Amino acid sequence: MTWKTFIIILLVMLSVICLTALGGVAQTQTDALQEAESLNQQVLKLLDAGRYQDGLPLAQRALAIREKVLGKEHPHTAISLSNLAELYRAMGAYEQALPLLQRALAIVEKVLGKEHPHTAASLNNLAALYESMGAYEQALPLYQRALAIKEKVLGKEHPDTAISLGNLAELYRAMGSYEQALPLYQRALAIREKVLGKEHPDTAVSLNNLAALYRAMGAYEQALPLYQRALAILEKVLGKEHPHTAVSLNNLAALYESMGAYEQALPLYQRALAIFEKVLGKEHPHTAAGLYNLARLYQAMGAYEQALPLAQRALAIFEKVLGKEHPHTAASLNNLALLYRAMGAYEQALPLLQRALAIREKVLGKEHPHTATSLNNLALLYQAMGAYEQALPLAQRALAICEKVLGKEHPSTAAGLNNLAALYESMGAYEQALPRYQRALAIEEKVLGKEHPSTATSLANLGYLYLTRKEYAQAESLFQKAKSEVALVELRLAAQRPAEALALLKKLAPSWQDTLLYRVQYHTQLGLALSGLGRQGEAAEALVQAVADLETLRSRVKPGERGGFFQAGGYGGHARPYRGLVAALAALAQKGEALPQAVQPYGPDPAAAGFYFAEATKGRVLLEEMAAAARRQGSGEIPPELARKEQGLVDRLGALEANWEKHHTQGEKILADYRKQREDLQKQLDELVAELRQKYPRYAALKYPRPLKPQELPLKANEVLLEYALGEKSCYLFRVEPGGRTQVYAIPLGQEELGKLVNDFIAPLQSQHTCQDFSPAQGRKLYELLLAPALEDLAPEKRLIIVPDGILGLLPFEALVVQAGKDLAETRFVGDERLLTYAQSAAILALNRLLPASQPKKALFALGHPIYSDQDPRYLAHKAGKPAPALTAQAAPQYAFRALATRREWGKTSSDDKEGKERSYLPLPATEDEVKAIAALFGVKPQPPDILLNLAANETRLRQSPLQTYRYLHFATHGDLPGKVQGVNEPFILLGQVENQEKDNGFLTLSKVLGLKLDADMVVLSACLTGRGKVMEGEGVAHMARAFQQAGARSVVVSLWEVADAPAVEYMVTFYTHLKAGKGRAEALRLARQHMKAKYPNPYYWAPFILHGEG
């Protein structure tokens, strides 16, 4: 049951409980029975207060007294059983509640008869428990039988009959059987109006319930007057501060929220919360529900900074009052995770969803509908993270539960089909997606009707699939049926019909009441339509407005929770307006046209401004985290008058942001004044920051980490920066020279086509077995596209700093072909002619250059040749107290890492080939020679804590080493991508699997690296695939180089594919030999590359390692 549903039926449930209690015992003469009666009354009060744990011992004592004094089959004993069961049900302890209610029913049936009103009440209680458990088929006949009893004994128009009608209708609503529910709710309302009066609180309950059904049916116009009338009754009869009035306020607010009328919803949610806090207390479950309702509304409005503390407080209340394993706690975990997901904070969302699922599986069972909801939510998160292998079985299992428990034509089954179809669509499996979208739509049209909002959503989902497949006629028909003008604009943009898109957009201009998210969507579509018509200046002005609104939204997300921000958002994600703006500015630059006034703050000309916005979606989180870490070491001082001016502006902006929702609800003029005031303050702060960047660059860089303009880059005289920006239809290359001179080059391919070329080029390089298929022709084609135009007039001695975008972060530019020869030995590659390094962004490069040089005390830390199996002879010898034998390469395969280190019962490592063979990680004896040779170069003894080999090369010993004191850190072991080992969903470096402490599992994952504190000039990852990872929209590739830089490394050497064992050793020893001889890091790597190329001409052997950061 969602919290919204819980609130809606709260009054009905209280009526059921009170009915049970009102059948209480006659006044007795014994103290014991008086005590039992007193205890029961206390239990009911504690139930109402949400203090279930406190009520438990009282209910147990009352039951014991009545069993002893009255006997185990007395009707009053049945009441105590029911009250105790109700406590357990409220606590989510359904297995404890069930036998108590079954016993209570048996007692009243035996003593009072099968048609007594108390028997009907007991049937209702048992049915309500089954409903909470998701066992709808068991609940249905019990509710039906209870209703039949009341109609027969009490009459068809008795108020208690109305209660049973409402309970049965609510069950039908939960089952998606709206047609069966509607006449029951209508009849219950008619009874209460006739018997109790049109202004009775129970009449308000019926109005609320009927309105809730209409809302579920999408009939908002029918629901609205019912909710309004219910609220008016409760305010008049119970008072404006009664908890039931607060429930009614919440219901009306939820309807306004569904209608998109956020301004009407906000004050109602706020008032309901204030009532709950005042009347029930700040830690009552209803207060928690009110907190979440308000948080969800703020989330819909894009006000994440207001939503987050409310959702966190709601969870804290549920955990404290109901316990950490209560179903409502699981719901609250789920709600907080969905907020994090909307913010793009996937790492924060994941453990919450995993915990919610574990609770529901344990408490509700593995086939409960709420368990299916948790599975679906976890699958959607994995989908957003690009972890499709983890998502698919979860989505499939969720759908199977819905089909089994709720039926093949239930709305929740349709939702499960939609989720699974969307996942298949994300995977590019359109043939699997299509029939599932179609089936979901058919269910909703049949069960909910053709006008229901969920049906419209399904029509749009199917339409977007056809849009992706470029089947525009089918998409247009579906969008028209869905009455989605926003989707129709997308269709016309995709179908190259920008004039039609622009005409439709004229009707969709945002009003002052619309949310920032809608404004972003509108201005993005407007900009793309204008760009399609060739009106690039106007397009840039519209898109820069979308970008400005997105930057406001992003500023409302806490710095540590922005990881997936650009990936989140609607169609195309939040990065879309940035990419559209870069394209418009690049077009202006190539035509020699002027920069529009709205974009002038971002650069002196279109090329410079385009570079700024290309930077705006690169490594932003990494930049902010690095700046925050450096700030903790001190950011330097500025003159007092500047500090006062800065603090004043920051404080005034903060005060405006804190009260933005108040302005948002007070009318158009007040909101316009607020926005103007905010823009003026922001402009003043921007001008001050620009002054600080000139006079106090280190302070400004650390305090205000943001994209840089070309003229702000601290490039050396012999350097040129090449920054890439991918786009839907074209991609762009910005060449920035010292002093800020910027040129832009169009790459005449969209990111999808370019991505295919890159994948085809690097595919043969992924394995020693396929490297002979390397294609110089493909390397030449990529060179012509990506580098040739920018290098044409550039002197060979100029060093290139590459800032890639998206999939280009997986490309070794050194291996692109300048001139093909008769064989690979005579082929000229970019790496033969140019010195290259890589940066996550230009701003990160600049920040690194502002930071003080590292001052490590020790030269080298190195780790290699870990033990991966507890059957490894080295480990067996250790346990036997004998010297460790040498492990030969021939013997290594039988001691590979195969099962999981921490949870072997989870099964094998993932298959890695078409035969489904288990992926294994062989011991690497040659890495011991590699580490010892490098240690010898630096005069370091091969022993802990500086050198970790064999048994010592595990996670526990790594954590015990003083990593912050080393200039160079070297890791010689396996690395791999997420999903290759079950339970490890990040890139990782595989460490020793034996002799780890309990908290260490031998996987140095990306998130663990982020927790390290380093002060290193360089980290070298002589391991497979450490330079690969998930391509994150707006952030680059989430790989180990990024993580080690964030942890404090100035530069990181990583590998882009599997590295052949013996050549890797030779490569690394050669590299360090040049480094020790005084060469710079980039030059040493280039010389090592040349050495390897002379022996092994195929790029597989000499091009896997690239340098991120300072060279």
N, C-alpha and C positions, 0 to 999 in steps of 0.2 A: 504494500500500500504506500503510495507516495504521500509526502507530508501534506500536499494540498488536499488529497482525498481524505486523509486522516482528519484534517480540520473540518471539512465539509460534513462528515458523518459523526463528528464528535458528539453533538447533541443527541443523535439517535442512540449511540452507544451508551451515553449516560442514562438515557431513558431505560434501556434494557437493564443496566446495572441496578438502577433505582427500583425498577419493577421487582427484581429479584429480592432486593432488600425490604421492600414494602410488604412482602408477604411474610414478614418477620413473626416471631413467636408472640404468643399472648404473655401478659405480665405474669411472671412466676414469683414464687415466694422465697426461692432459695438464692443465697448470695452468689453461688456459683453461676447460675443462669443469668443473674443480673450482670455479673462480671463478663460473661460471654457476650451478652447483648451490648454492653459498653465497649468491649473490644471490637465487635463488629462495626459499631458506629465510628470508632477511631480508624478502622481499616478503610471505610468508605471515604473519610476525610483525607487520609493519606493517599488513597488512590486519586482523588481529585487534585491533590497537591503534587502528584507525580513522585511521591516519596515511597516508591515501591519496596525497596529493601527494608525501610523502617516498618512497613506494614506487615511484612512476611511473618516475623515471630508472633505478632499479635493475632494474625489470622490463624496461625497454627495452634496457638493456645486456645482460641475460641472454639476451634474444631474439636480439640482434645476434650474440653469441658463438656461440650454437647454430646460427643460420643459416649463419654463416661456417664453423664447424668440422664440423658434422654435416650441413648442407644444409637447404634450405628445406622438405623434405618428410619430415623425421625425426620420429618420435613425440615425442622430447624437445623438439623445436622446437614441436610442437603444445601441449605442456604450458606452455611459456613464452608462447605466444600466449594460451592460456586464462587464465593468471595475469594477464597484462597486461590482457586483456579484463575480468577480474573487478574489477581496480582501476577501470577506466573505468566499469563498471556501478555500483560502489559510489559513484563520484563523480557519477553521474547522466549521464555522457557516453555515452548509449546508441548514438549514431551512430558513435562511435569504436569501441565494443566489438563491434558487430554484425559487421563484416567480419572481425575477428580470430577470432571464434568460428566463423564460417562457414568460414574457411580452416583452422582447427584440425580441424573435423569432416571436411573434405575430405581432409586429410592422413591421419588415422587410418583413415578408410574405405578409402583407397587402399593404405596400407601394412599395416595390421593386419586389414583386412577389415570388411565391413558388419555382422558379428555379433560383434565382439570386445567384451569388457567395457569397454575404453577408448573404443570408439566409443559405447557406451551412455552413458558418463560425459560425453562430448562432446555428445551429443544432449541430455542433461539440462541442461548448462550453457547451450546455445543456447536451449532451451525456457525456462529461468529468466529469461534476458534478455528474451525476447519477453513473458513474463508481467509483468516489471517495466515494459515498454513499454505494457502493456495490450492487446497483440496476442494475445489468448487463442486465436483460431482458428489462428494459426501455432504457438503453443506446444503445443496439444493433440496433434497427430499425432507430434510429436517425443517428448513424454513417453510416449505410448503405445508408440512404437517402442522407446524405451529399455527400458521395462518388458518388452516381448516378448523382447528380446535377453537380458536378465538371467534371465528365467524359463527360456529355452531353454539358455543356456550355463552359468549358475551354479546353476540350480535354483529351484523355486518357494518354497523356504524359506530361501534364502540371505539373510544380513543386507543385502547390497547390493540385493537385490530389494525388501526392505522399504523401503529409501531411495526407490526408484523409485515404489513404491506410495504413499508419503507425499507425494512431489512431485506425482504425478498427482492425488491426493486434494485437495491444497492448491489446485491449479488449479481443480478442480471447485468447491471452496468459494468461490474468488474469483468464479467464474462464477455463483454462486448455485445450482449443481446439487448440493444437499445429499444427495439420494438416491443419486447416483452416488459422492459422496465417502465416505459412511458405511462401506460394506463394504470399501473400500480401506484406510481408516484402521484398521478392525477387524482386517483381515487382516495389515497391517503390525505391529500390536501383538502379534497371536498369534505371528507369526514370531519377533519379538524375544524374547518371553517364553520360547518353546520353545528357540531356538537360543542366545541370549545370557544368558538367565536373567531372573527376575522383578525383580531388583534392579540390572540393568545401566543405565548412563546413557542408552543408546539406547532402552531400554524406557521410561524416563521421558520421552524425546522423543515417543514414540508416544502415551503417556498424555496429555501436554500437547496434542498435535495433535488427538486424538480429543475431549478435553474442550473445546478451542476450537471444534470443529465443533458439539458439543452446545450450547455457549453461543450461537453464531450462530443455531442453530435455536430458541433460547429454552428449551431443555431443561436448566435450571439444576441440577435435582436429579440428573440423570445426570452433569453436568459436575463437580460439586463433589467427589465421592470420587475421581475420576480426577486432578484437580489436586492434591488432598491427598496421594494416593499418589505422584505424580510428585515432589512436593516432598520427601517423606520419603526416597525413594530417593536423590535428589541430595544431600540433607543428609548421609545416611549414607555414600555412596560417594565423593562429591567434596568434601564438607566444607561447613560452614555459611557459609563466606565465599567460595565459588566463584562466578564470574560466572554459570554456568548455574543455580546455586541462586537467584541474584538474579532471573534470568529467570523461574524457576518461581514465586517469590514474587510477582512482578509479575502473572503470569497468574492466580494465585489471588486476588490483591487485585482485579484487574479483574472477576472473576466476582462477588465480594462487592459491588463497586460497582454492577454491573448489577442485582444483587438488592436494591439499596438498603440493604445492610448496611454503612454507611459506617464504623461503629466497628470492624468486623472488618477492613475494607480498609486503614484508615489505618496501623496499625503494620506491616503487611506492605509497603506502598509505602515507608514510611520505612526499614525494614530493607533492602529491595532497593537503595534509593538509597545507603545507607551502604556497602553492599558494592561497588557500582559505583565509588563515589568512592575507596574504599580500595584496591581491587584494580586497577582499570583507570585510575584517575586522574580528577581533577575536570573534565577537558575532553574526555573520551571521548564518542563519539556515544551509547553505551549509557547513560552517565551523564545525558546530555541527555534521552534517552527516559524515564529514571527520574524526572527532574525534572518533565517534563511530565505523566507519569501522576499524580504527587502533586499537581501544580497542578490537574489536571482534577478530582480528588477534592475538593480544597478548594473549587473552583468549585461543584461539586454541593452542597456543604455550606453555600454562601453565604459562605465565608470568603475574600472577594476579596483582602483585604490579605495573606493568606498565599499565595494562588495567584499573584498578579501577579509578584513577584520571581522565583519559580521558573520561570514560563513565559518571562520575559525572559531569565533565565540560560540556559535551554535553547536559545533562539534564538541567543544570543551564541556558544554552543559550536558549533552547527551552522555558523554563518557563518564562524567562525574555522577549524574543522577541515575542513569539507566545501566551504566556499566559498559566496558570496552567491547563486549561481544553481543550487544543488543541489536536487533534488526534496525531500530531507528538510528543507532550509532552507525551501522553500515550505510544506511541511507544518507546520513550526514557526511560520512567519508566520501561517498559517491558524489554528493553535491559539491563539496569542496574541490574534488578532483576535476569535475566538469568545468568549474570556474578556472582552475589552473590550465586546463586544456584550451579553453577559449582564449586565455592569455598567451598561449604558446609555451607555457612552463611545463613541458612534458615530464621532465625528471621529477618535479614535485608531485605531479598527478599520479605517476605510475605506482609508487608504494601505497598510496591511498586506495586506489582501485583494487590492487592486489589484496589489501587487508579487508576491504569491503566484501570482496568475493569469498575470502576465507571464512568470514563471519557468516555469511548467508549460506554457504555450503554446510557449515557446521550446525547452525541453529535452525535454518529453514529446510535444509536438505538439498541435495544436488539436482533435484528436478523441480524446484519451486520457481514460479514465474519471476520472483525478484532475483533469484540466482541467475536466471536467463538475462535479466536486465544488467546485472554486474558483468556477465560474460560479454554482452554486447558492448558495454561501455569500455571494457578493457580492450576488446578487439578494435574499437574505433580509435582508441589512443595509439595502439600499436600501428594501426593504419596511418595515422597522422605522422608517426615517427618513421614510417617507411619500413617497418618490421613486419612485412606481409606474412612471412612464414609463421610468426607467432600469432598473428591476428586471425588467420583463416580457420584453424580448428576451433577457436573460441566462438567465432561467429556461427560456424556450422553447429556447434553444440547448443548455442543459445536458440537457434531456430528449431532444432530438434525438440528441445524442451517445450517451447511454445506450441509446436504442432501436437505434441503428446498430451500436454496438460490442459491447454486452452482450446485446442482444436485447430484444424487446418484453415478455418475461415475467420479467425479472431483478428481484431486490429493489431494486437501485439505480434501475431504471426506475420502480418503484413509488414510491420516495422522491422522484424527480424529479416525478412526477405529483402527489404530495402537496404538494410545495413550490409547484408552479404553481397548484394548486387553492387553496392558502392565500392566494397572492397575489391571485388573482381574487376570493376572498372578502373580502380587505381592501379591494379596489377596489369592493366592492358588486356585482360581476358574478357573482351566485350561479348563474345558468344555465350559465356557463362552468365554475364551480368544481365543480358537482355531478357531471357525468359523469367528471371527472378523479379526484375522490375515490373514486367507485364503481369505476373501473377499477383504481386503486391497490389498493383493498381486494380485488378479485377476484384480482389477481396474487398478493398476499401469502397469501390463503387457499389458493391453488393450490400455490404454491412453498414457502411457509414453514409452512403449516398453520394451522388455526383457533385454536390455542392459543398461537401465537407472540406475544411482546410487541409486535413491529412490527405484527402484525395487529390487536392490541388498540388500538394507537395509531391505526391507520387507521380502525377502527370509531369511536373517540372523535372523530377529526377530522370524519368524516361526520356524527356525531351533533351536534357543535357547530354545523355548518352548518345542520342542521335546527333546532337551538335558536335560532339567529339569525333564521331564517325563521319562528319561532314555530310550527313543525310539531312539537309536543311529543310526539305519539304515536310518530312515526318516531325522534325523538331518544332517547326512553326505551328503545325496543327495542334500538337500537344500543349505548347505554351499558350495558344489562344484558348484552348479548353480550360487551362489552369487560370486564365485571366491574369497572367503574370506579365505585366508590361516591362518590368526589369529584365526578365528572361528574353522577351521579344527584342529588346535593345541588344542583348548579347548575341542573339541570332543574327541580327542585321549587321552587327560589327564583324562577326565571324564570316558571314556570307559576302563581305565586301560591299555592303549597301549602307555606307555611312550617312548619306543624305536622309534615308528613311529612319535610321537610328536617331539622328539629330531632331527630326520632326517629332518623333515620339518623346524624346527627352524634354521637349518644351513643355509637355504636360506634367512632367515628373519633378520639376524644380523643387528643392527642399524648402519647407517653411521654417519659421523660427523655432517651431516645436520639435523638428526632426532631430534624431540623434546624430552624433558625430559619425557613427558607422554608416548611416544612410547618406550623409553628406559626402563621405569618402567614396562610396559607391557611385553616387551621382556624378561627382566631378571627375572620377576616373573614366566613366563611360562617356561623359561629355568631351573630355580631352581626347579620347581615342577616336571618337566620331569626327571631331574637328581635324585631327591628324590625318584620318582617312580621306578627308576632303582637301588635304594639302594646306590647310590653314594652321601651320605649325606654331606661329606666334600665339594665336588664341588657344591652341591646344596646350602649349606650355603653361599659360596662365591658369587654365582649368586644372591641369595636373599638379601644379605647384600648390594649389589650394588643397587638393586631396592629400598630398604629401604633408603639408603643414598640419592638417587635422590628424593624420596618422602619427606624426611626431608627438602631438598632444596626447593621443591615446597611449602611445608607448611610454611617455613620461609618467603616466598614471600607473604603470606596472613597476613593481619594485625591481631594482637592478638585477638581483639574483634570479629573477623569474621571467626574463625576457628571451630565453634561449630560442623558442620557436615562434617568436612574434611575427616575423615576416612570412613564415610558412602558414600561420593561422589566417583567419579571415574568410571571406566568401569566395566566389568564383575567381580563380587566379591568384588568390592569396594577397597579403598586405604588400608584397613586393611589386605588385602589378603597376600601380601608378608611378613608382620610381622608374621602372623599366620603360614605361611609356614616355615619361618625361625625358629620360636620356635619349630616346629615339627622336623625339621632337627637337631637342636642342642640337643633336648631331645633324639633323636635316637642316636646321637654320645655319649651323656652322659651315656646312658644305656648300650652301647657297650664298654664303657671305652676308646673310641678313642680320639685322640688329637684334639685340637681346631685349625681350619684352620687359617692361618696367617691373612687373611683379617678381621677376626672376633675377633682377640686377643685384640684390644683396648677396647672391651666391657666386658671383664671378664677374669679371670685366667683359666677357664675351661668351657666346653660346658654347664654344668648346670647353672653356674653363668651368662654366656652370654645369655642363654635362658631366665633366669629370667629377665635380662635387657630388652629384646625385648618384653617379656610379659608385662612388665611395660610400654613400649612405646606406648601402645594403651589403657591406662587406665587413665581416668580423667585428660587428658593433659590440657584441657581448664580450668578446675577447679583449677589445680595446678598453671597455669600461672596467672589466675585472683587473686588467693589468694596472690601470690607473689607480683603482681603489687600493690594490696591494702596495703600490708605490707611495700613495698618500699616507698610508699607515707608518711609513718610514720618515714622513715629513715632506711637505710640498714647497717649502720655502716661504718667505715673507714678502708682503707687498706694503707700500707706504700706508700709514693709518688712514689717511683721507680716502684712498681708493678702497681700503678694506671696509670702511664705514659705508661708502656709497654702494659697494657690492652687497653687503649684508642687508642694507635697507631695501634694495631692489628684490633680493631673494625673499626676504620676509614678506614684502607686499604681494609678490607673485604667489607665495605659498598661502597667504591668507585668502587671496582670491580663489585659488584652486580648492581650498578646503570648503568654501561656501558656494561652489559653482551650482550645486543642485538647487539651492535656495533661489538663485537668480533664474534658474531654468524653469521654475514654476510660477514666476511672478509677472509674466506677460512679455510681449514682444519687445517693447521699448527698453524694459529693464535688462532683458537678456542682451539686446544689441549694445546697450551702454556697457554692460559687463565685458562683452567680447572686445569692444573698442578699448576699454581700460586695460584689459589683459594684453592686447596686441601692442599698445603703447609701452607698457612696462617691459614686455619681452623685447621690443625693439631697443629700448634703453639698455637692457642687460646685454643684448647682442653687441651693441656698440662698445660697451665697457669691456666685454670679453675680447673683442677685436683689439682694443688698446692693450689689454693684458698680454695677448699673444705676441704683440710687437715688443713690449718692454719687459715682460716677465714670462717668457715662453714656457718654462718648466712648470711654473705655478698654474698657468692657464691650461696646459695640456693635462695635468693631473686633476685639476678641479672641474674642467669642462671637456671631458673626452668626447670628441665628435669628429665627423668627417672634416677633411682639410681642403682648402682651395689650392690650386696648383702653386701659386706664388708662396704658400706657407710651407712647402715641402723643403726639408733640409738636405737637398741632394748635393753630392760632391761634384766637382767639375768634370770627372770622368764617368759620371753615371747618367743613365737615362731610365726612366720608369715607364713600363708598358702595362697599362691597366685595361682589363677586358670587362665588357658588360654584355651579357647575353640578353637577347630580346626574342619576342615571339616570332617576328618576321625577319628581322635582321639582327646581327650582333655588331659590336663596336669595339674598336681599339683606340685608346687614348695614349698618345706619346707625350710625356712631360719631361722637359729638359730643365736644368738648373736655372733658377730665376722665374720659373713658372710658365714658360712658353709651352702652349698646349696645341697639339694637332689631333684631329679625330679622323679615323679611317673606318668606313663601313665594311663589314664582312657580309657578303650577300647571301647569307644563310640564316635561317631561324635556329633557335637553340636545339630544337628536336633534330633537325637535319645535321647540324654540327655535332651534336652528341653522338649520332650514329657513326659519323666519320671517325671521331675520337675512339669510340669503342671498337670499331673495326681495326683501327691502327694498333691499339694496345693489346687486343685480344691475344695475338700470337706470343706476346712478351710475358704472359702470365705463367708460363711453364717451360721448363727445359725441353719438354717433349714436343712443343709446338713452335718454338722460336725460329725454326728453319722456315716457317711460313711468313716471317716478317717481310713486309712489302715496302721497299724504298719508294715505289710510286705513290703509295698512300702518304708516306712521310713527306714527299715533295709537295703533294697536293695541300696538306695541312700547312706546310711552310709558306706556300704561296698565299693561302688564306689568312694565316695568323701573324706572320712575321714580315714577309717580303716587303709590303708597302712601307712599313715603318722603318725598315733597315736600309732601304734603298740609298739614302743619302747620309747614312750614319757611319762614322769612322769605325773600323774594326776594333780599335782599342777601347771603345766605349763599353763599359760594363752594363749589362741589362739587369734590371730588377723587375721580375715578372709578378704582377698581381693578378692571379687567375680569377675566373668566376665560374661557379657551378662545376660542371664536369671537367672543365679545363684544369681544375686542381688535381686531377689524376693523370695529367699528361706530362711526360718528361720532354720539355721543349728542346733539351740538348740532343734528343734522338730524331728531331725533324731533319729532313734531308734538304741540304742546299743544292747539291749536285750529285746525281746518281753516277756511279762508276760501273766498270764491267763486273765488279763484285763488291761485297761489303767492305773489304779492305781498302778499296780505292774510292769508296763513296765518301763525299764530304758532308759532314753533319754540322748542325748548328754548334754543338759542343766543341767541334774542332776549331771554330773561328771566334767564338764569343765566350766570355765569362758571365755566367748566369747565377743569380740567387733568386729566391722566391720570398714573397711577403704575403701575409693574409690580407693586409690593406696598407695603403700609403700612410694612413694615420698611425697604424701600429709601428711601422718602420720609423716614423718621426718620433713617436713616443720612446721607442728603444734608444734612439740617439740622444734624447734629452736626459735619460736616466744615468746615474753615475756608473762608472765601470765596476764590474764585480771585483771583489777583493777576497777570493778564496784563499784558505791557508794551505790546502793540499792540492796536488796536481791531478790525481786520477782516482776515480772509483770505477770498477769494472765488475760485471757479473756474467758468468757463462757456464755452459755445460751442466744445467740443473738435472736433478734426478726426477723423472716423470712417473716412475712406477715403484711400488713397494717391493717388487720382485727384482729390481735392478741389483746386480751383484755388488755394486758399490754400497748400497744400503744394507744388503744382507751382511756384508763384511763388517760394516759399522756396528750393527746390532750384535754381531758375534765377537766384537772387540778385536777384529783382525785388520791388517792394512788393506786399503781399498785397491782392488785390481784395476788395471787399465781396461776401459770398455772399447772394443774395436768397432769400426764402422760396420763390419759384417754381422756382429752380434747385436748391434743397436736395435734393429726392428722389433725384436721380441720384447723389448722393454719400453716400447712407445707408450705415450699417454693416449688412452682410448676412452675409458669411462670417466665420469665426472669425479672431481676430487672430493667435493663436499657431499654430493648426493648421488651415489652410484646407482641407487634404485631408479633414478630418473632415466637411465638408459644410456645409449651410446652417443658418441659425438655424431654430428650430422653427416649424412652421406654427402659425398663431394663429386660424384660422377654418375653417369647414366645407369650404371649397374647397381647403384645404391650401396656401394662399398663404404664401410665406416671410415670416417676421416681420422687419421692418426698423426701424432706428433712424435717423430723419432728423436731419440737422444742425438746430440750433436757433439761428438768427441772432438771434432776439429775446432770448435769454439774455445775449448780449453787452451789449445795451442795459440789461438788468436789472442785471447786475453793475456796469456803469459808473455807473448811477444810484445804486446803493447805496453804491459807493465814494465818489461825490461827496458824499453825505450826511455821510460820516465824514471827509472831507478826505483820502482815501487815493488816491495816484496809481495809475492802472490799469496797473501793470507788476509783473513778478516782483520779489521772491518773494511780495508780498502779494496780488497779483491775477494769476491765471493764465487767459489767454484764448487761443483759437485754437491755435497750435502749442504754446504753453506749457502747455496744459491737459491734460497727460498724466500718467501715473503716476510716471514718473521725476522730473519737476519737482515733483510733489506731495510726494514723499518728501524732496526736497531743501529744502523750505520748513520753517521753524521753527514747526511747528503748535502746539507747547506754549506759545507766547508770545502767542497771540491770544485776545481775549475772545469774539469771534463768528467762527464759520466758516460759510460759505455755499457750497453746491454747487448749480449750476444746469445740470443735464444729465439724461440719461435714467437711470432705475433700473428694475430688473425683478426677477422672481421666479426661483427655481431652475428649471433645465431649459429655459429659453427659448433659451439658447445652448448648443450641445453642448459638454460638458466643463466647464460652469460650474454646479455643483450647490448654489449658495448664492444668497441675494439679493445683488444687486450694483449698483454705480453705474458707469455706462459712462464711462470717461475717454478721452482721445485715443489713437488707435490707431497713431500714427506717432511716430518718434523716441524710442521707449522703449528703455531698456537691456534687455539679454537677459533678466534675471530679472523684468522687469515686463511684464505682458501687457495693461495698459489696463483691467483689471476690478478695481475696488475692492470686493472681496467682503467679506461679513460677517466672515469670519475675519481678513482683512487689517486691517479696522477695529479688531478686538480687539487687534491688535498695536500700534496707535498710542498715543502718550502725549500726552494733552491736559490742559489746565487751563482749559477754556472755560466761560463762563456759558451759552452756547447754541450749538448747531449747527443750521443750517437746511438741510433737504434739499428744495430746490425741484425735485424730480424725481418721476417717476411711480412709484407703488407702493412708496415707501421705508418706508411704515408697514405694509406687508403682509409676510407670510412664513409659514412653517410653524407651525401651532398645535402646540406641544409640551406633552404632558400633564405637568402639575405645574410647568411653567416659563413658560407664557404663549406669546406669539407671538414667534418668533425673527426679529425684524426689525431694521432699522438703528437705530432709536431705542435699543433694548436694547444694541446693540453700541457705539454712541457714548457711551452712559452708562457702560458698563463701561470705555471708554477714557479717561474723565475729564470728560465733559460734564455740567454740572448740569441742563441741559434740552435737549430735541431737538424740533424741529418737523419732522413727516413728513407725507407725503401718502398717502391711502388708495386713491386711484385715479388714472387718467391725468389729467393736468392740461392744460387747454387753454392753448396757448402764450401768446398775447397777454394773456388775463386773468390768467395766472399772474404775468406781469411786473408788471402793475398791482397785483395782490394784494400781492406782495412789497415793492414800492416803498412802498406805503401802510403796510404793516406796519412797515418800518424807519423811516419818517417819524415814526410815533407813538412808536416806541422811542427815537429820537433826541430826541424832545420830552420825554422823561422818564417815559413810561408804562411800567408793568410789562409783562413779556413776555405774560402771559395777557390783560391789558387791551388791549395793542397789537394782538394777534391778533384779539380780539373786535371792535375798532374797524375793522380791515381787513375782517373778515368782513361787518360791517354796511355798509361802503362798497360791497363787491362785491355784496351782496344787493340794494342799492338799484338797481343797474344790471342785475344778472342774477338774477332771483328764484329760478331753479332751483338746488337745493342742489349740483348737479354743479359749479357755478362757485364757490360761496362756502363749501362745507363740506368740501373735501378735506383741509385742513391741520388737524392737531391737535397739541397741545403735551404732550409727556411730560416730567415732572419739575417743578422749581420754576417758578412763574409770576411 
